Amino acid sequence: MHQAISNIIIVGGGTAGWITAGILAAEHNTDNGTLLTTPKLNITLIESPDIPPIGVGEGTWPSMRNTLTKIGISETQFIIECDASFKQGSRFINWHSELSAPHTPNNANDYLHPFSLPFAHQEIDLAPFWLAHQEEVSFALAVSSQDQLTQLGLAPKSISTPEYHFHNNYGYHLDAGKFSQLLMKHCTDKLGVNYISDHVVGINEHTNGDIKSVQCTQSGSVSGDLFVDCSGLKSLLLGKHYQEPFLSQKSVLFNDSALAIQIPYPEENSPIASCTLSTAQESGWIWDIGLPTRKGVGYVYSSEHASDQEAEKALLDYIGKDAYKRAKTEIRKLEIAPGYHQKCWRNNCIAIGMAAGFIEPLEASALALVEWSATTLAQQLPPNRASMELIATRVNNRYAQHWQQIIDFLKLHYVLSSRNSTPYWRDHQQTSSIPDSLQSQLELWHYQVPCSQDIAHKDPLFPAASFQYVLYGMGFQTQKPTCIKPSMLQQAQAMFVENQKRTRSLSQTLPSNRELLDKVKQFGFPTL
């Protein structure tokens, strides 16, 4: 009889470590939210006491609502304690061209990639029918209410909507440091996760190459059956110990640096944007994330195309001198090594989060990949060591597929741009920097709209609709279909009208982002 996998050691805290601990504990050690008398897993998280969190992973996908529900954290508590606000997608400004021209459907200098899938997407794909109207209305406006609602700064729900439910799909903007603290307290108090504050200084192996234990400064040897590397960019176990090959993506996506700063609002009751603002610059792009008490702003750029001084000037020009004087932090420089390790699972070690890889913050895929990795581990946890290699192979294959899709999707934003006045944008559009997989898809999409058949694997991080939103937000041209059934056309036209009605109704009834957040602090959301 092979020994069961029951003792799990997570090396590293932060959002990745604590989300992993919470999901594992909730899946295996609780029943309807109540801790089992005899938990199946013994979960220990070891976190270095003096490594501050990076603190800029402030955007989540809608999947975070499922994660928080699974772990057992109330939405009201989460919003209040993590200084969180509602995110309904990402708005891309000046990505189409340098000109700050008024937004027109076919010259999309400002478009939204919303979190809600196109209206009636389970019944009909509206994209082919929209092509005939592309000169009159933008794609996102035609198929979703979120474009208009985010322009109005409205929330995705009302105070009477139960926790984690919605009118329009949403994720969050949050304070990453506060989020890690909430997760740590919840996991240790409610989910039975053991916490060790200590430095990992060595790794001890079994004869088969598995990790037997990690050596800590104060706690000595801490042994386990399975080790989860959540040590961030250090990648102590997968990268440093196992020397798992790192696949750099800098030849595809050039950004390797970021400058970040936190600034207060001009007024206490200033509007809170209900989407991430991503504004293209000469050698990168600026993120602008609105929390209830402050904004997080940063410039992501390529050091080969701009100096730190040039990047800082661009950032200061964006935020303005007055805002900089009121800034809550100094400008911080962050280094990015765009790429990922070839495998995330090696022997009895799986890396989750930045320990496995990171490309850049565009589209906020990092936390989504943490959630996927932690959920996959929890659901496919090997019953014993004998089954581990088979499961690890399967997970590694899916991991590689997810990374390839992330790379293609992020590159898509740059490839479609008509910005060409700086080397950064011209280099992005060089065929040699575009993955073959993306090139072939772009060729196909000239003749037909993106559909689910274009995605080879199941449960992709980005559905076909995401490619539609970006393609047509950037003014991409697809040939209009030559043969449309009258009944389908009639159905599509009815759906376009229904979406317009829904948009009008919600725009008249939904509160602003700030108004709803104020009410959450006062009353809280109802629970089901």
Phi, psi and omega in degrees: 000125179283143181293136180290150173279108184228344185244106185249129179248123176255120181260109182111141180255241183063188182297317183297313182296315185283327174297317179298314179300316183295316181293318178298315181293318181294323182289320191249341188243005180231158174228112185052041176087353181260131181296131180294148178298320177239090182298147181286323183246144169258108186251124179236129177249126179251121183233133177296134186287342187235026175254109182290149177294152178299320170075018176240001177281073193257006180240136177239167173266171175303335179304336181297332178296318177295320180298313181294322176298314181300315182289333177099028179260131179290144181295321179300312179300316181300312182297316183291314187282337183253011179052045189269155173225175185267134178242125182249012179146195179234131176257127183256121186246128178063023176281331183289317179203169180293332186295132174272054184284157176302148180294126171232153184307324186257001175229071196281082175279359182205111179215159182249135164259096186279162178278336178282134175293159179307147182306135177058031186298335180283342180262322187203143174271111186282345186303312181299329182279335177290331186306327180289345184244012189296337178282344185260327187212142179291157183299310183298322180291326182286327190246357183215150175272349188288333178302306181293319184294323178288328175296329177275356179071027184271156180279165181274359185199181177242172184292340179274353178285130181301159178310134175068000173267170188199161165269318175235140184301143183206155167244212183220157157254141186207165173274110188298322179296316179293325179296316178299321180295317178297315180298317180300312182297316182294316182294322182279323182280320190251337187245005173072020179283132177279141183236128175238121175265103187195164177266131172275120185243354180198163181228129180252137186249154164280170180295337180273005179093350175295155174281126178271316182198163171250142182264124182248154182301310184261324189270355180072218184273125178244112186260158180200172178267327181221136182243133179249119181272105176241036186273015175070210184300337179295328181043059188301320185269302185290313184279303186284314184283307184274349180054039178298128184306139179257126182261097180293141178245019185293338178283347179254310180239112198276343189295123181230009183214155174210144172245130185232146180208153176246130182230146178282165175284156177300320178233156182298327182253028177301148178301148177252120180300139181260022171207160173289135175261124179240110185249122182293143178233181183297325184227030180163214179207157182250130173266148179218110187240124183262117170259171181299325186254349183197176172242145171255123183232141180204154178248119176260127187209171178259124181292343177279346183245347179208142175280164177301323181294318178295320179295318180296320179297317179298319180295315180293323176298324182289312187277336179088152184296318183297316179295321180297322179297329181267004186304142180275345179220163169282162174292128179250138178265132178237136177264139178237131172251092186295117180160185182207156177287144186305319175234150174263341184240120180225126184053233180256036181228130174236134178262137180229136181086211186294342175295335178269323180167165177199139178253290177193165187282357179305128180070005171051046182279347187299309181292327178297322179288327173299313180298316179298314183297313182294319179293319178298316178298316182295319183280334182244027181303123181300134178293333179203175183294328183298329182268355189295319183297320181296316180291320180299319178299316180296316180294318179299322179296315179294321178302314180295321178296317179299317181296319180296321179290320177302314182297313179299316184291318179294318180298327180307320182300323183278321185296324185281348184290145173261010173294129181211018184273352179231153180304326182305310182285323178296320180295324179297333184266359176293133181304326182296340181263359183258123180304144180304322182299321179286321179301317182292324178294317179299322178297317179295320186290350171290338185251338178208155183287153176302137179220172184298335179292343179284348184253117191287333185249160182277160179049055180290156176293320179248115178285172180303326181300326179297319177294322177298313182301317182285314180306307187276338170296328181268007175080021179296144182255120173247139179300133179293141179296141184272338183229110178238129179292134180305322181294322179292319179298318180297318179296316181297316180298322177296322180292322176300317180294318179298320178297319178297317179298315181298318180298315179298316182297312181293324181294337180269343187245335184282144176282169173288163178305310183295319180301316180293317180297323176296320180290326177300317180294328182277315188245330187078159177280149172292149177252149180275000000 
